Amino acid sequence: MKMDQELFKLKPIASLTMADQVETQLRDYIIKRSIRPGDAIPKEMEIAEALGVSRNVVREALSRLRMLGMIESRKKRGMILTQPDVMKGLERILHPNMLDMNVRKELFELRIVLEIGLGDLLFRRKTPEHLQQLDAIVERERRASTAIERVRCEVDFHSTLYEMAGNETLKRFQTILMPVFEYVVEYESKLEHTSVGSVTHADLVKILHGNKPEEFPNAMRQHLLPHLEHL
């Protein structure tokens, strides 16, 4: 079997080099060869020979790529490149109890940026059913008599906006950030003095019922920015 010549163009690594350097070179190889999901990648022995390292080092590097969902083994085909689940790693680590205050603040800021930019998608994809859902949440919020009920309305309102946007990646990212969002809202509900945004959920829904998408970004900005005061 003829060896892939491109494999030998990678720079050899000393036998005691850490596996992360092998991983880096394998990533470079995949990119340079324009390998696509479903394509086979070289065998362990071929990689070890090309890089001048032991198979154990190569095996560790491949294990890392496998954990990231980048490769998998197939019968009669060996290892192939797969479509990685880019959100999977984030789902495992993004929980408030595992993050310090600064990281929680930055993630909440990221969420604010995302929601300010949702307007165009919302106006393109809104349906009467979505607007009815938002109206119902606003009414629930108006009738809410406890902090817990208001927190639930806050979470439900913003979750519905992501559903309206109709972008699966955004929806998944919103789900990942949800524990941070809930943490911030619940924290605020325990404060004696909380800032109330100049724009309410009812105001946002009124804009969504209309036909002026240019009004949405600034309104959402005014609605969300007071949260930052409590982070």
C-alpha positions in Angstrom: 0.0 0.0 0.0 1.4 3.4 -1.0 2.0 5.8 1.9 0.2 9.1 1.8 3.1 11.5 0.8 1.3 14.5 2.5 1.6 12.7 5.8 5.4 12.8 5.6 5.4 16.6 5.1 4.4 17.0 8.7 7.3 17.9 10.9 8.7 15.0 13.0 8.3 15.1 16.7 10.8 13.9 19.3 9.9 10.6 21.0 9.2 12.4 24.3 7.1 15.2 22.9 3.7 15.6 24.6 0.6 14.3 22.8 -1.0 17.7 22.4 1.7 18.5 19.8 0.8 15.4 17.9 -2.9 16.4 18.1 -2.0 19.9 16.7 -0.1 18.4 13.7 -3.0 16.0 13.0 -5.4 18.9 13.0 -3.1 20.7 10.5 -2.9 17.6 8.4 -6.7 17.3 8.3 -7.1 20.9 7.2 -4.3 20.9 4.6 -5.6 17.7 3.0 -9.2 19.1 3.0 -10.4 15.9 4.7 -14.2 16.0 5.1 -16.6 14.2 7.4 -16.8 10.6 6.2 -13.3 10.6 4.8 -10.7 8.1 6.2 -7.6 9.4 8.1 -4.3 7.5 8.3 -3.8 4.6 10.6 -2.0 4.8 14.0 1.1 3.1 12.7 1.4 5.4 9.6 1.0 8.5 11.8 3.6 7.3 14.4 6.1 6.5 11.6 5.6 9.9 9.9 5.9 11.9 13.1 8.6 9.8 14.7 6.7 9.0 17.9 5.4 5.9 19.6 2.0 4.5 18.8 1.0 5.2 22.5 1.5 8.9 21.9 -0.5 8.8 18.7 -3.2 6.8 20.4 -3.5 9.4 23.2 -3.7 12.2 20.6 -6.4 10.3 18.6 -8.3 9.7 21.9 -8.5 13.4 22.4 -9.9 13.9 18.9 -12.4 11.1 19.5 -13.5 12.7 22.8 -14.2 15.9 20.9 -16.3 14.0 18.4 -13.9 14.6 15.5 -13.1 11.0 14.6 -14.6 7.6 15.1 -13.7 4.0 14.2 -15.7 2.2 11.5 -15.5 -1.5 10.6 -13.5 -2.2 7.4 -12.7 1.5 7.1 -10.6 2.3 10.1 -10.8 5.9 11.5 -12.8 8.5 9.7 -13.4 12.2 10.3 -16.9 12.9 11.7 -19.0 16.0 12.1 -18.1 17.2 15.6 -20.8 18.3 18.0 -19.5 21.8 18.7 -21.8 22.4 21.7 -21.1 19.1 23.5 -18.1 20.3 25.4 -19.8 23.5 26.5 -22.8 21.5 27.8 -20.6 19.7 30.2 -18.9 22.7 31.8 -21.2 25.7 31.7 -22.9 25.5 35.1 -22.8 28.4 37.5 -21.4 26.3 40.3 -18.4 25.5 38.2 -17.7 29.1 37.1 -16.4 32.1 39.0 -18.2 35.5 39.0 -16.2 37.0 36.2 -16.9 34.1 33.8 -20.6 34.3 34.7 -20.6 38.0 34.0 -18.9 37.5 30.6 -21.3 34.8 29.6 -24.3 36.9 30.6 -22.9 39.8 28.6 -22.6 37.4 25.6 -26.2 36.5 26.0 -27.2 40.1 26.0 -25.3 40.6 22.7 -27.1 37.6 21.2 -30.5 38.8 22.2 -30.0 42.3 21.0 -29.2 40.8 17.6 -32.2 38.5 17.4 -34.5 41.2 16.0 -34.1 40.5 12.3 -34.7 36.7 12.7 -37.7 37.3 15.0 -39.4 39.6 12.5 -38.7 37.2 9.6 -40.0 34.1 11.4 -42.6 35.2 13.9 -46.0 33.5 13.7 -49.3 34.4 15.3 -48.8 31.4 17.6 -45.4 32.8 18.9 -46.9 36.1 19.6 -49.8 34.5 21.5 -47.3 32.6 23.6 -45.5 35.9 24.4 -48.8 37.6 25.2 -49.7 34.8 27.6 -46.3 35.1 29.4 -46.7 38.8 29.8 -50.2 38.2 31.3 -48.8 35.6 33.6 -46.1 38.0 34.7 -48.6 40.8 35.3 -50.5 38.4 37.6 -47.4 37.0 39.3 -47.4 37.5 43.1 -44.1 35.8 44.0 -40.5 36.2 43.0 -40.4 32.6 41.8 -43.3 33.2 39.4 -41.6 36.3 38.0 -38.3 34.4 37.5 -40.2 31.7 35.6 -41.9 34.3 33.4 -38.5 36.0 32.7 -37.0 32.6 31.7 -40.0 31.6 29.6 -40.1 34.9 27.8 -36.5 34.8 26.6 -36.7 31.1 25.8 -39.7 31.8 23.6 -37.7 34.4 21.7 -35.0 31.9 20.8 -37.7 29.4 19.7 -39.1 32.2 17.5 -35.7 32.9 15.9 -35.9 29.4 14.3 -32.1 28.9 14.4 -31.2 25.5 15.9 -27.6 26.4 16.8 -28.8 29.5 18.6 -31.5 27.5 20.4 -28.9 25.0 21.6 -26.5 27.7 22.7 -29.3 29.4 24.6 -30.0 26.1 26.4 -26.3 25.8 27.3 -26.4 29.4 28.7 -29.7 28.9 30.5 -28.2 27.9 33.9 -26.2 31.1 33.9 -29.2 33.1 32.9 -31.4 31.5 35.6 -28.7 32.0 38.2 -28.5 35.7 37.5 -32.3 36.2 37.5 -32.7 34.2 40.8 -29.8 36.1 42.3 -31.5 39.4 41.4 -34.8 38.3 42.8 -33.2 38.0 46.3 -31.9 41.6 46.3 -33.8 44.2 48.3 -33.3 46.8 45.5 -33.4 45.7 41.9 -33.1 47.8 38.8 -36.1 47.7 36.5 -35.4 48.2 32.8 -37.1 51.1 31.1 -38.4 48.6 28.5 -40.6 45.7 29.7 -41.6 42.4 28.2 -44.9 44.0 27.3 -43.1 46.7 25.4 -41.0 44.2 23.5 -44.1 42.2 22.5 -45.8 45.4 21.3 -42.8 46.0 19.0 -42.9 42.4 17.7 -46.6 42.8 16.9 -45.7 45.7 14.7 -43.7 46.0 11.6 -40.7 48.1 12.7 -37.8 45.6 13.3 -35.3 48.5 13.6 -36.9 49.4 17.0 -36.1 46.0 18.5 -32.4 46.1 19.1 -32.4 49.3 21.2 -35.5 48.2 23.1 -33.9 44.8 24.0 -30.7 46.6 25.0 -32.6 48.8 27.4 -34.5 45.8 28.7 -31.4 43.7 29.5 -28.6 46.1 30.5 -29.9 46.7 34.0 -29.1 43.1 34.8 -25.4 43.8 34.5 -25.5 46.0 37.6 -26.0 42.9 39.7 -23.2 40.8 38.4 
